[in-house]
Amino acid sequence: MNDGSPVFQGDTLFGPDPGSDPLGWYPAPESGDIFASASSDMAPLWHRVAAALCQLGEGNLGQIQSYLDRNVEDLGLAFRLTGDERERPWPLGPMPVLIGASEWDVLETGLIQRAELLEHVVADIYGAQNLVGEGHLPAALASGSPNFARRMVGLRPPGGYHLRVYAVDLARGPNGEWRVLADRTRLPTGIGYALENRLALIRSTGNLLAGIGARRITEFFEALRFGIAEDCQRSDPRIGLLTPGRFNQSYPEQAHLARHLGFSLVEGRDLTVRDGRLYVRTVAGLKRIDGLWRWINTADIDPLAFDQHSQIGVAGLVEACRSGQLSVANWPGAGVVESRAMSAFLPRLAQVVTGGPLILPNAATWWCGQKAERDEALARFDELVFASSFRGSIPGIPEGSTRIGAQIPAEEREKLLQGLARRPMDYVAQEIVETSTAPAIVDGRFEPRRFTLRCFLARGANGQWVVMPGGFARISKQGHLRTALMERDDFSADLCVVDGQGSARTVRPPNLDPPSVRRGGGQLPSQAADNLFWLGRYGERLNLTARIVRILVENSDGPAGRAAVPEAVTTADRLAALLRQWGAAPAPTEDEAHPAPHDMAVAALTDKTLNGSIPVLIEKAQQIALLLRDRLSRDSWRAVQRPLPPVDAMDSDTLIDACDMVVGRGAAVAQLLSDNMGRSAAWRFFDMGIAIERGSMMLQAAQAIVPGSASAEDLTALLDLIDGISLYRSRYLTIPFIAPVLDMALLDPAEPRGLAYQAKRVAEHLAALPDLREDGLPEEPLRMAQMLDAKIGGLDAEDLDTNVLQGLRDDLGALSAAIGRRYFLQPDKPAPRDPGALLA
């Protein structure tokens, strides 16, 4: 008989009855836990959510975590830790952090007050500089910040707002009080994860959040979109999200945001400035960009104005800002108020600017650049946290970190004190902020874990601040939260703002004029066209390589060993030579006249040192797909990212299964992309990549398999590559002969996997793309495609000797190069210098 003490069932902690409230046995700390101190109207909601999660996991909380992890993977959520070469899945816990409407209203008011204060400070630093002139703000706090952009002084942004998007890190203290840990006016990292966290949680829990009255956050993103568009010069503006590229830690987040908001995801090399205006390079030529949401630091955005070594910026971007033709969120230089030292002065600045105290105070801060504050910090050394004023690396404190005075070893303490004596303005001291805990599912049970929140604000179309009614919670799996970055053991949670029962609060949509009806997917950037083209090529290369490997396995004697073979060259020899030509099989040894087909197949399916092997090609396709996150549907993304199944080198069946999977996945990806892109320019470049690769590889296969003579087995292998065996048999009712097989594989325009069909497809695609010539003549790629189509149409199967096949390969290669020159990203030609400047 159970005595009423907690019992375990699987990995889940329950009360006496496995159906009891899973929070009934929650080991809450003595103080500071947000659930344990919840009000009478909020506590039932915590219990309700916990019970629902337990029910969804069928009594096992670890199961709901596994289900949520699968949804995170399906959504493509990922991130990188510092030093990571590969992305890792985004860590999301199923238990949200709940905040009641009354408590949230206070936070919302305080966040808006702080955003208005920072806007005033930024505008003053780059404008009248009254705060510095009147002694309210030391000049060193602006000029000493690495985020101060001297070139932006005097430049007023369109609409007058330096800040359009703003993020704040908050901590809840042991007594329920809230404090600001950090202001984020440069990059609102986490805003995309807040959106995706909510989507993943809804997919995993159904109507749970709606059932507890959690506020929606989608309207916030509408306000953000229309707010950025408001300052643009055109009524239907083109807006880009400027990313540093796929190696940035939050690139997946940026891609998700661009797709959700309808912005073009662009890198610096996609853009160019002409006559004070910003343009994106597209397959239809240069197209004007009216607004830019930048995710690049100010120092890197323009090598002509800031860091000349920047490889990710846009030369002349500041000139476009100066012309008033470009709206940028946030305005370059806005990060000047992010420094820790600025926190020491915000309470005073709030009194000066707003006439009242901060509703949300930040952690008490002492800037050591002032003698009285420095002396107090030194006197209380063991009680405080020391950090860099401007978040750089300084003696005793590595970049981005903080040090608790009492925990610094004697040798390092001396180094810190020496550095502080030499340059006291580089150091700040802050109070130690103890953070509250919240229930989190850890190892299949509810445990208290410390948390911080990141909240987000954006200006709407009317210029007023809108606060996201939710956000992003960072949960520490163990220990304290000493840095603002996600660490290895941390995970995230959704922040839900919950209205009381019967609340009449509703979210009103903005009053907007409906957009004009249009069709198509907008202008395709040149870099995206390039990536789509090569995604198609790698996909088709995978397809045909897998087909050849499958033929080898199906016609081999297994891994038992080499059987006696005649001196003549066999079909397996020719297929193995073709795999070597494609880099999918190792070079033969000196005593290997006839390589074992099984060994060749295993190498092509497992050897990651071979540049053309199937696992390497899959990796290349997946890397290109990373650059197309904003264009791939979730189904397409899942199909591309699906790994190769385990291969048993001793089992021919698993080898064939792996080949079948690769062929089937290629067909699925092609169909999914075709269905989701419509018949847009994006689809045309993807399909052209498939067509050109298919045509090229078919020509190479014909050269390798039918080098002037061929057996029926050789010709059957060639037919297998075009799925043409059944059609050949129904058409000819005889064994394969060279001319009929080559006619089907290369010259029949009705054969969908043959060369002639590919040439016609490419010509049709190019004819449908935008033409930049004003004289009405076809551009070079179209002209070459039409000539190749006509050339193939004029050939007879009897004429297809080695020289003719090689000539067709050369023509196809030249066509591919011409497509790249015309449509894909090309480096800017150096601008002609002013002759007078050379003489100066």
HELIX and SHEET records of a PDB file:
HELIX    1   1 PRO A   22  TRP A   25  5                                   4    
HELIX    2   2 ALA A   43  LEU A   56  1                                  14    
HELIX    3   3 LEU A   61  LEU A   75  1                                  15    
HELIX    4   4 ALA A  101  ILE A  125  1                                  25    
HELIX    5   5 ASN A  130  GLY A  133  1                                   4    
HELIX    6   6 ALA A  139  SER A  143  1                                   5    
HELIX    7   7 ARG A  150  MET A  152  5                                   3    
HELIX    8   8 PRO A  158  GLY A  160  5                                   3    
HELIX    9   9 ILE A  191  THR A  205  1                                  15    
HELIX   10  10 LEU A  208  GLY A  211  1                                   4    
HELIX   11  11 THR A  218  GLU A  230  1                                  13    
HELIX   12  12 TYR A  251  LEU A  261  1                                  11    
HELIX   13  13 GLY A  268  ASP A  270  5                                   3    
HELIX   14  14 THR A  298  ASP A  300  5                                   3    
HELIX   15  15 LEU A  317  ARG A  322  1                                   6    
HELIX   16  16 ALA A  334  GLU A  338  5                                   5    
HELIX   17  17 ARG A  340  SER A  343  1                                   4    
HELIX   18  18 LEU A  346  THR A  354  1                                   9    
HELIX   19  19 LYS A  371  ALA A  379  1                                   9    
HELIX   20  20 PHE A  381  GLU A  383  5                                   3    
HELIX   21  21 GLY A  405  GLN A  407  5                                   3    
HELIX   22  22 ALA A  410  ARG A  422  1                                  13    
HELIX   23  23 PRO A  424  ASP A  426  5                                   3    
HELIX   24  24 SER A  526  GLU A  554  1                                  29    
HELIX   25  25 GLY A  558  ALA A  560  5                                   3    
HELIX   26  26 THR A  571  GLN A  581  1                                  11    
HELIX   27  27 PRO A  597  THR A  606  1                                  10    
HELIX   28  28 ILE A  614  LEU A  626  1                                  13    
HELIX   29  29 ARG A  634  GLN A  641  1                                   8    
HELIX   30  30 SER A  652  MET A  677  1                                  26    
HELIX   31  31 ALA A  681  ILE A  705  1                                  25    
HELIX   32  32 ALA A  712  LEU A  721  1                                  10    
HELIX   33  33 ILE A  725  TYR A  732  1                                   8    
HELIX   34  34 ILE A  738  LEU A  742  1                                   5    
HELIX   35  35 ASP A  743  LEU A  747  3                                   5    
HELIX   36  36 LEU A  755  ALA A  768  1                                  14    
HELIX   37  37 GLU A  780  GLY A  793  1                                  14    
HELIX   38  38 ALA A  797  ASP A  799  5                                   3    
HELIX   39  39 THR A  802  TYR A  823  1                                  22    
HELIX   40  40 PRO A  835  LEU A  839  1                                   5    
SHEET    1   A 2 VAL A   7  GLN A   9  0                                        
SHEET    2   A 2 THR A  12  PHE A  14 -1                                        
SHEET    1   B 2 ALA A  78  PHE A  79  0                                        
SHEET    2   B 2 ARG A  88  PRO A  89 -1                                        
SHEET    1   C 6 VAL A  97  GLY A 100  0                                        
SHEET    2   C 6 PHE A 491  VAL A 498  1                                        
SHEET    3   C 6 GLY A 470  ILE A 475 -1                                        
SHEET    4   C 6 ARG A 445  ARG A 459 -1                                        
SHEET    5   C 6 VAL A 165  ARG A 172 -1                                        
SHEET    6   C 6 TRP A 178  ARG A 184 -1                                        
SHEET    1   D 5 VAL A  97  GLY A 100  0                                        
SHEET    2   D 5 PHE A 491  VAL A 498  1                                        
SHEET    3   D 5 GLY A 470  ILE A 475 -1                                        
SHEET    4   D 5 ARG A 445  ARG A 459 -1                                        
SHEET    5   D 5 THR A 437  VAL A 442 -1                                        
SHEET    1   E 5 VAL A  97  GLY A 100  0                                        
SHEET    2   E 5 PHE A 491  VAL A 498  1                                        
SHEET    3   E 5 GLY A 470  ILE A 475 -1                                        
SHEET    4   E 5 ARG A 445  ARG A 459 -1                                        
SHEET    5   E 5 TRP A 465  VAL A 467 -1                                        
SHEET    1   F 4 SER A 264  VAL A 266  0                                        
SHEET    2   F 4 ILE A 239  LEU A 242  1                                        
SHEET    3   F 4 GLY A 291  ARG A 294  1                                        
SHEET    4   F 4 SER A 327  ALA A 329  1                                        
SHEET    1   G 3 LEU A 271  ARG A 274  0                                        
SHEET    2   G 3 ARG A 277  THR A 282 -1                                        
SHEET    3   G 3 GLY A 285  ILE A 289 -1                                        
SHEET    1   H 4 THR A 365  TRP A 367  0                                        
SHEET    2   H 4 TYR A 427  GLU A 431 -1                                        
SHEET    3   H 4 LEU A 384  SER A 388 -1                                        
SHEET    4   H 4 THR A 402  ILE A 404 -1                                        
END                                                                             
